Amino acid sequence: MNTSIARYALGAAALLVVVGGIAVAAVGLRRRWLGDWAGAPARLAEAVIGLALLIAILEVLGTVGLFELGPIVIACGLAGAAGVRSLTDTRVARHRHEERGAGLLIAVAMAAGAVVVAEWGALSIQSYDVGIRGFDSLWYHLAWAASFAQTGNITGLRFTDVEYLTPFYPATAEMLHGVGIVLLGRDTLSPGLNLLWLCLSLLAAYCIGRPRGVGAATTIGAALAMGTTMMDYSQAGAAANDVVAVFFLLAAVALLVTDAERPAARVIAAVAAGLAVGTKLTVLAPVLALTVGVIAIAPRGRRTPTAGLWLGPLILAGGFWYARNLIAVGNPLPWTSFAGVLPTPAPPLQQHTGYSVAHYLTSSHFWSAFAQPALAAGLGRWWWAVLGIAITGPVLCLLPGRLGRSDDYFTVSSQTVVRMLGCVALFSLAAYLITPETAAGPNGDPTGFAFNLRYLAPALTLALAVAPLAPALSSPRARTGMVAALAIVLAATVAEPRLWPSSHTAGAILIGAGAVAALGLLALGRRSRASVAIALAIAAAAAVAIAGYPLQRHYLRGRYAYQPDVSYLARVWALFRTVHDSRVGVVGTFGGFFSYPLYGVDLSNRVTYVAHRGPHGSFTPIATCARWRAQVNSDHLKYIITTPARDPWHPSVLSPSPETHWTATDPAATPVFTEHALGQPIVVFRLRGPLNAAGCAQS
């Protein structure tokens, strides 16, 4: 089950080369383009540049079928070698502004960030104990990542069900999980990756407020959004990508605010915005609003070049997956035909349930029976305060007032940028209301509102991070009051006992303390000579690598081992811990949503949902026995798992899948495991040879 020490050492060394090479290249490019930046904005710019480089490398290699260990390590190593020369740049950094006189506020912000990191740490520890269990993670996030790693190719459409058009979603976050699998040979990094995205999101939020001396408030605002139950339960210890999109959106805003007049800063901000839309569809509206805003506030004679300087990097950074859809289907957004102009796939089974909140805006029943309970559960007991700050803050940004400035540091030339960001935040909140699936479910029964409340995360986090920029809050007393208000609401939000499982509380606190210690090491490295900083980085990397092997052994021992009362599929997951290098087929909407554990501990099984592929990316259930057996033969399966059909909006009602009978009546199929879910069978068949399509009439 576990990898050998030699394979782990190889993976750790490869990871070091990839991270180190990309980091060196990013620092070199940042020094070349923004050589006078220092501190948090410089680190944020380097993070965006480094991630953009890594993603570009992976997209190129994955397109040509070289998403593999050797090519990835070589490409990242070469990028690092090319960046070494720029590290000798000795230009003096200019942006050394700190929030002087606000040491207590910064301490409060650090504590707030550490608490949220610890909160997420609890579920991350749980995932390292038993495996990732998040619904979307098991459905398609991790399945795509494993498939990328297995095939070396990222451009093919990967179908995991017939319910939704998920194969056309952008997959940048899944690609990054895939590179972790390629490097280590296991998915050991996946349960912890979102903790890193959380920390980067808090860094970006701090940089939004730093130029105006309100970095503490903007950090706590973002921590408040990240600390909600909707984000903790959906992102922590999971492979969900909402937090990834939030980071890139906040980074784009932060880079603009830091130096709005500088072309290099705008280009990197545009890249961050592009990476956001290359991660998740829910940021399309905020990025659209930000794009319009950037162009609108440019001087009239410079709007055309500004548009080119913004749109070019944005499209290059974020257009990959949409170009994939255009090539595969003939439509970059296959969910809409654009009034019949472009082709679309056949409607999925849940095509009729993708309602938005706007559909129910005038329904008192929706607000009382669905919205209020879901908001209280997802945003916490003070959900009304969270939404109140998120709406009021951006509105205040639109009002005139005295702009705050701290000492001689002032890069935002006018209130125009703040007003623009206020408009962007308000537009993003409004766009959430018309976003498809935000009130998903059959007409009149929007039970999906609670589950999809996380679609609000980009707009909510942006609004809470932008709120402290309001000119009316620029006085020292107002800043202190804003920090206090946000901290009180955050404390009420994270104080719910369900967010702190007793079995993982101690470990979660250690993770939060570790985040503070890491921040201290970064500060120490910044104030030390380059040789000392490098030595600290090497020592930290060595410590992580040494601790990683026993962590991996622990993780793989418990990963999807049988646990009672988890799922009717839990015994099937445990069975496939011992299956290797096999082609596995799944059918039935009950099983399609939970197929990732079938890849096995070593991720060597090829798993596919068995259905009919049609034109323009259509993927529909197979209607006859003969076609079913022919498709199973075409997929060259060794195992087939038939599960019941389940309407996701009525999960307690299951219906039999005809594929069970079509398979069981063929002599080449032997049932090796049977379980029953609510009276319906879940059967694992082992296939000894091709199924007989011609024999269906007699069966």
N, C-alpha and C positions, 0 to 999 in steps of 0.2 A: 504493500500500500504506500509506504513512504518512499521517498527517493533516497538513494544512497548518499553518503556524505560527499562523495566525489561529485555527483550530479548537483547536489545543493551548492557545493563550493563553486562549481562552474556557473550555476545560475546567479549566485551572489556576485561573482566577479563580473559576469556579463551585465548585471544590473548596475554595478558600480561604474562600468565603462559607459553605459547608456546615460545614466544620470550625470556622471561627471563630465562626459563629453558635451552633452547638451548644456549643462550649466556653464562650462567654460565658454562655449560659443555664445550663449546668451549674454554673459557678462561682457564679453568682447564687443558684441554688437551694440549693447547698451552704452558702453563707454565711447564707442565711435559715434553714435547718433545723439546720445544724451549724456555727454561726458561730464557735465556740470551738475548732474543729479546725484543725490546721495540719500542714505537712509531708506525709509519705508517706500517712497515712490520709486527709487532705483530698484529695490528688491521686487516691487510689483511689476515694473517694466521688464525686468529680467525674467520673471515667472511667465509673463505673457509671451515674450520673445522665445523663451525656451520651449514652452508648450507648443507654440506655433511651428517651431522648427521640427520638434518631434512628430507632431501630427502630420506635417507635410512629408516627412521622410516615410512615415508609415503608410500614408495614402499612396505615395509613388510606388513603394515596394509592394503593397497589397494589391495594387492595380495590375502589376505584372506577375503576380503569383510568387513573390519573394518575401512574404510576411513570415520570415523564419529567423531563427537565432543568429546565424552567421551574418546574413545581410544587414540585419538591424544593428548588430553590434559594430560591424565595420562602418556603416554609414554614420552612426552617432560618434564613433571614434574619430572619423575623418572630420566631422563637423567641429569636434573639440580641438583637433589639431589646427584647423584653420583659424580658430578663435584665439589661440595662444598669443599670437603677435599683438592683438589688441589689448591684452592684459598689461602691457608695458606702458599704456597711455598714462601720463602723469598730470593731465589737466586737473585744475582745482575744482572741487565740487562747490556749487553755489547754493543748492537747495538744502541747507543745513538747519532750516527752521525747526524749532521744537516749540511745543506749547508751554512756554515759560510761565511760571506762576500757576500752572494747572497740574502740578504733580499729583495731588490728591485725586483729581478727576481722571487722570491717566491710570492711576492705581485702581480706581473703581471700574474703569473700562477693562483693564486686564483681568480683574476678578470676574467680571461678567463673562468675558470670553472664556476664561478657564472653567467656569461653571457649565457653560453650554458644551464645551469640549468634553468635560467629564460626563455630562448627561448623555451625549452621543456615545461616549466610551462604554457605557453599561451595555447597550445593545451590540456594540462591536465585540465586546468580550463574549457575549452570548453566541454570536455568529462563529467565533473561533472555537466555541465549545461544541456546537452541534451542526454547524453549516448555515449558510444564508437561507433564510426562509421567506424573505419578502416576496409578495405575490408577483410583481412585475419582474423581479430578478429571476425567479424560477421560470417564468413564462417566456421571456425573450432576451432580457439584457445579457444574462450569463450564457444562454444558449448561443447567441450570436458570437460572443467573445470566444467560446470554445470552438465554434466552427471556424472563425477566422484563424485561430491557432492551428487547427487541424489541417485546413486546406491550403494555407498560405495565401489565400485570396480573400479580398473584402468586398468585391464588387457585385457578387451574385445576390439575388434576392433570397432571403432565408425565411421560410414560412414555418410558423410554430402552431398555427391554429387556422380555423376557417371562420372565426367570429369577427375579426377586425382586420384592417389593412395595416397591420404593424410592420410588415417587411419594408415599407417605404419610409419609415421614420429615419431621421439622421442618426448616425451610429458612432459619433466620435468618442463618446464615453465608453461604449462597448469595445471599441478598438483599443483603447488604453487598458481595459481589463484584459483584452486579448494579448497585448504585448507582455503583461505580467505573466500570463500562462506560458507564452513562448519562452521567456527567460528562465523561469523557475521550473517549468514542466508541471506545475500544479497551480491552482488558483489561490495560493496562500496570501497574496497581496490583496485580493478583492474585498474581504471583510473590513479592511482598514483604510481603503482608498478614500472613502468619503470623509473620513476624519481630516485628511490632508486638504480636501476641497473646502471643508468647513473653515479650517485655519486660513486658507487663502482668501476666502470670502470675507473674513473678519479683517484681514490685512487690507483688502481693497476698500472696505467700508471706512477704515481708519484714514486711508489716503483721500477719500472724498471730503472729509471734514478738516484734514490737517492744514491746508492752506489758510483757512479762516480761524484756526485755533479751536475748532470744535470736533477734533478727531475722536475725543472720548465719547461724545454724544452720538456721532455717526456709527461708531463701533458698537455701542450698546444697542442702537436701533437695529442694526443688522443681527446682533446676537438675540434680540427679542424675537425677530422673525424666525431665526434658525432654532430657537429654543422651544418653539411651539410643538405641541404633540403631533400635529400633522407632518412636521418635518422630521422630528426625532423618530417616529414610528416608521416613516416611509423611507428615510435616507440612512439612518445610522446602522452600521453593520450590514448594509445592503449594497446592491449594484445599481440602484436607481440613479437617474441622471439629473434630477431637478437641481440639486445643489451645484452641479458642474455648470449648468446654464446660468445660475444665479451668480456664480463667481465671475464668469466672463462678462456678464452684463455690468456688474459693479466695477470690474476692472476698466471697462471702456469708459464709464462715467468718471472714475477716479483719475485716469490719465488725462482726460479732457480738462478736468477741473485744475489739475496740477499745473498745466501750462497750455491753456487753450489756444494761444497764438502761435505755438511752435509746430511747424509741419511734421517733424519727426514724432512728436507726441500724438498728434492727430492720427498719423498713419498707424501707430501701434494701437491706439484706441480703436480704430476701425478694424484692425485685425482681431482684437478682442471681441468686438461686436459680431464679426463674422464667425468666430469660433463659437459664440453663443448660439447663433442660428444653425450652426452645424452640429449642435448638441441636442437641442429640443425645440419642438415647434412652438411651445408656449412663450418663447421670447421673440417671436416674429413681430408682434405688435410693439413691444417696448423698443426693439431695435429699429423698426420702421419710424417710430416717433422720434427716436434719438437722431436718426439720419436726417429727417426733415428739419429737426431743430438745429443741427450743426450747419446745414446749408442755409437755413433761414437767418441765422444770426451773423453770417459772414457779410462783410461789406458788399454792397451791390455789385461793384465791379469785380469782385473776387468769388462770386458764388459758383460760377462754372468751374474754375480750377479747384475750388474747395470741394465741390461735388465729385470731381474726378479723383481727387486725392483721398476722399473718403470711400466712395463706392468701389473703386478698383481693389484696394486691399480687402475690403469687406467681402466682396464676391469671391476673390481668390481664396480667402481663408475659410469661408463658409459655404461655398457653392458645390463642394464635391458630391455630397449625397443627393442633392437635387439634380445635378448633372447625371448621376447614376440613374435616377428615376426617369429622366428625360430619354436616356438611351434605351433603358429597359422597357419603358411603357409608352414613351412619346409624350410624357407629361411630367414636369418637375414636381407637381403637387397632385398626385393621382386621386386625392379625395374629392376633387372638384373637376368638372369638365370645362369650366369657364364658358358656360352657356352653350355647351355642345361642341365647342371648337376643338378641344383636345380629347383624346381617348382616355377611358378610365377602365379599371378592372370591373369584373362582375361584382355586384353588391355583396358584401359579406353578410353573415347571418344577423349581425347587430347594427346593420346600416340604419335601421329605423329608430335607434335609441339614443342617438348622439345629440340630445337637446342641450341648449345652453341655458344659463341662468335667466337670460333675457326672456326666454319662453315663458317663465313663471313670474316675471316681475310684478304682475298685478294680482297674483294668487295669494290670498291671505293664508290659505291652507299650506302652501309651500313654505312660507316663512315661519309659520308656527310649528308645523309637523316635521319639516325637514331642515330648513336653514338654521334656525336658532339652536336646536340640539346639536347639529353638526358643527356650527361655529364654536359652541361652548366646548365640545369634545376636541376639536382640532386646533383652536387658538387659545384655549384655556378659559378659566372662569372669568377673566377680565377681557374677554374677546371684544367687548364694546369699546374698551379703552384702546386696545391695539388698533382697531379699525378707525377710531376717532383720531388718534395721532397720525395714522397713515393718510387720512384724508385732509385733516386740518393743516398739517405741516407743509405739504406741497401748495396748498392754497395760500398760506402765509408767504411762500416764496414768490408769489405773483404780486404781492403788495409792495408799494414803495417803502423805503426805510433806509437807515444809515447802514452802509456796508461795513462789516467788521474787517479790520486789518490788524495784523500783529507784527509789531516792530517794522523792519524794512522788507519783510517778506510779503509780497502781494502780486500774484501772477494773473489773477482774474481781473480784467481791466474794467469791468462794469457789472452792473446787476443783471445784464442781459443773460449771462450764462446761467445764473441762479433761476431766473424766470423760466428760461428754456427747460431746465431740469424739472422745475415744478410742473410745467405743462406735460413733459414726458411722463412723469410719475402719475399724474391724474389721468392722462390718456391710457396708460397701461392698466390702471385700475378699472377704467371704464371698459377697455377692451376685454378684460377678463369676463365681463358679464355676457359678451356675445361669442365667447370662445366655445366651439363645439365640445361636447362631452362634459362641460362643467356641471350640468344637471342631468347626467346620463341616466337612462332607464326608460322603461315603457312610458308612453305619454300618460301623465298624471301620477306617475310613481317614480320620482327622481331620486331613487336610493343611491345612485352613483355620485350625488353631490358631495357626500361626506368623504368618500374615497378619493375623489378628484379635487378636493379642496386645495391640494398641494399645487394645482395649476395656478393658484393665486400667488405662489411664492415669489416669482420674479418681480411682479408689480409691488407686492407688499414689502419685500426687502428693500427695493429701490425707494419706495415712498418713505419708509422709516429711516433710511440712510440719508435721504435728501432733506427731510424735515428740519434738522438742526441748522441748515444753511440759510434759513429764512432771515432776512435783514432785521426783522423785528426781534430776533433772538440773539443779536450780536453783542449785547452788553454782557459784562462778566457775570452779573447777577442772573440774567436770563439764561446764560450758558449753564451755570450751576443748577438752576432750576430745571432745565431740560434734562441734564444728566440724572438728577434726582428722580424726576418723573419717569424717565425710561427705566431706570434701575428698579424702581418700586414695581412697575408693571412686569418687568422681567422676573423679579423675585416671586411675584404672585403666579406667574406663568409656569416657572420651573419647579415650584414647590409641591406640585402634585405627586403623591407617593408612587403612583403607577409609573412615573418616569424614572424611578430609582429602584429597580428590583433589588431586594436585599442581598441576593446571592452575588451580585456584581458591584455593589456600592463601593466597597473598598478598592477594587481594581479601577473603577471609574474615577475615584478621587486621585489615585496615582496617575492616571492618564492626564487629568486636568493639571496636576502638579508638574507632570512631565512637559506639558505644553508651555508652562511658565518657565521651566528650566531651559527649554530649547530657546525660548525668546531671550533669556538671559545670556545664553551662549552666543547667540547671534549678535547681541549688543557688545559682548566682550570681544568677539572677533572683529567687529567694526572698529573698535577702538584700539586694536592691536596691530602690530606689523603683519604684513602679508604672510610671512613664514609662520607666525603664530596662528593666524586664522586657518591656514592650510592644515597645520598640525591638528587643530581642534576638529576640523572637518573630517580628517582621516581617522582620528580617534573615535569620533561619533559613528562614522560608517562601520568601523571595525566592531564596535560594541553592538550595533544593530545586527550586523551579520552573524556574530557569535550567538546572540540571543535568538536569532531567527530560526535556527535549526531545531532546537527543542520546541519552539512555538509551532513550527510546521508539523512536527511529530504529534504534538498534542492535537492540533487542528485535524489532521488526517485520521487520527484514531476515532474521533467523534463525528466526523463529517457525514451526515445523513445515515449514521447508525440508527437502528430502530429505537424510536422513542414513542411510547404510547400516547394516545390522545393528541397527536399532532395532525395526522391526515390519514384517510383510508389508504393512501398510497405509501405510507411510511414503510410497510413491509416490502413493497416493491422497490423502493429506494434502497433499502438495506440489501435486498437480493442483488442489485446491480453493483454493489460495492465489490463484488467478487467476479464480475463479468468484465472482460477486457477485449479490446480490438474486435468488436462486433458491430454489425450494422443492426440498429434497433429501430423499429417502426412503432409509432404511437397513433391511436385513433380514438375518437370520442372527446367531446369538449371538456369532460371532467379531467381527463389526463393531460390534454394538450397544454393546459395552463401551468402544469407542474412537472415538466419533462426534464429540467436540467439535471437532477440527480442521476438520471439514467445514463449520463455520459461516463459515469464511473469515477472512482477515486483518482485514477490516473488520467481521466479525460480522454481515454483512447477510443471510446465507443462513438460511432457516428449515428446520431439520432435524427430521425426525420418524422414529420407528421405526414401521414399517408392520405393524400387527397388528389384531386384532379387539377393539373396546371393547364390553364387556358390562355387565350390571347390577352395581351396588355396587362400581364401580371395577375390574371384571375387565378383564384385558388378556391375550389368549391368541393363539397362532399361528393363522394362517389355513390352513384345511385343503384348500381346493380352488382350482383355477386361476381359475374364474369369480369367486369371492369376492375372490381376490387382485387381479385386474384391476379389479374394481369399487372396491375400497378404494384402489388407486393413483389411479384417476380421481377418487374423492371427495377425496383429499388434494391434488389439483391439482399434481402433482409435475412438475418439469422434469428432474430427475435421479433415478435409482434405483440404489442400490448394493447388489448382492446378494453376500453373503459366506457362507462355510460355517457349518454348525452346529458348535458346540464345547462339549463338557462341560468346565466350568471345573476339574473335578477330574482330568481327563485331557487337558491342553492340547495334547499332542502328537498327539492323534487327532482329526481333523476328518472331518465327513461332509457330503455335498453338500446344499445347500438346494434344494428343488423350485422355489422362486421364481425361480431363475436360468433354468430351462427355461420356466416360465410367461411370463417376460418376453421372453426371446430369441425365442420363436416368434411374437411379435406384430410385424407390420410397422411399427408406430409406434415401436418401441424400437430404437435404434441403439447398439451397443456402441462406446464411445469409448476404453475402457481395460480391459485385462485383465491380471491378475496371478495367480500361483498360489501358494497356501500349502499346503505339505505335500501337493501333488498336487491340491488342490481349487481351483476358480476363484473369484477375486474380480473381479467385473465391474461397471464403471460404464456405465450406459445413459443416453443422452440421449433424452427422449421428445418426439416431434414432434407428438403429439396424444393423444387418449384411447385407451386400450387397448380391444380388442374382447373383452368378456366372453363374448359369444356364440360367439366363434371358438375357444374352448378345446377343444371336442369334436373339431374338425378338427386341432388341433395335437397 
